[in-house]
Amino acid sequence: MFRKSNYAWWIFAGTCLISLVGFGLIINTVGLFYGPISVAFHVGRAEVALMSSFQNIAAAIVLLFAGKIMAKVSVKWVLVVCFAVIGVGLASLSSANSMIHFYVVWTLIGICQPFAIILSIPVLLGNWFQKKLGTVMGIALGISAVGGTLFNPLISSVITNSGWRTGLLVEGLIVLITMVPTALFILKDKPSGSQKAYGFDPNSTALDQEKSLTGLTLKESLKTPMFYLIAFAMVALQFVAGFVQHISAHIVNIGMPLTIGATVVSGVMMGAAVGKITIGYLLDKFNNGLVIVIYTLFGIIGWSGLQIMHSSPLLVGSGFILGLGQGVLLVALPFFTRTQFGLKDYSNILSVISMFGAVSSAAAVSIDGMFFDISKSYAIPLTLNVFLYIFSGIAVVISISIAKKVVVKLGGSQHAE
């Protein structure tokens, strides 16, 4: 399958590794270090969580222009540089003597994140797959949850047995050993010479160009209620997602070991993987409003269970269920951005909405930590997450019900359903 003419599958494998290590290790394990770092430097959780806030703020700012940069320079070399910076930065934290070091490194990671992790997967797969793009995109993104499931127990075990400094050194080495060579020797920006995108059809170009002109521009979308409903849902659900980095700390705070906390986070990651795959399929097959209601209920049940349950199996089960609910954020919101506004300015509209979400996630990590420092409990943010799921689900359902009428009135895309 991996003949020269099918190099697209090497690209697919590379993007799966980006998802596995980028999301699964770099993004999803940071919460494991909050407690140990807080103790080591005698600071509150909110002060420790600031490093993630700086990361997300930097990522939100860079998201505004990252797509334009990646369109003009070599994606391959951008990835080489970004993963080298991330790997060296994480390894350097093993010798950190102050929180300033953490703030600087995680800000640099935030700058690299849109290029190396967020945009690289859709950009590379979009260049190399003209058929089965949705399938390979779903699988590649779903691998992130597998990475979280694998790396959370691995890193928590390293922290428990050898300390947090060794844990950070291990993370940095994993990034340098796996991602830099992958970017350098496997990933290529786009097909060249005899290489062709998977499913390449010379006659499809005109049709693709015609499709790309349908829909609303960003300026036009700002005049619609759907933009603000989807943006609200993005902000609300990204705020909820910001708590994932505190889950292991919450489990420890209710009297259980860090290894159980890591297992619960792994349950969340696995649930998110299943949620990504299933919600995409169901949105294509069934009434979209009903699907959103079902997955919103998953979120409500999961976050409620995380607050009231106190046994390991039930906490892991709650984590898996709330992970299913994350399918609304991870798949449904980009899906509805495309179906409600069309393809004409899709990436620009999605990047702006995603920027709002990144800012919300950045604020959530520190706000959740602040609530803990004040009350010595995560009860308030967990309750807030339940209500945010309710309100975001309502917002998305309303956007579905009014989208077609509004878009047709503006003379735009006919994709809205």
Beta strands, then each sheet from edge to edge (+ up, - down):
end
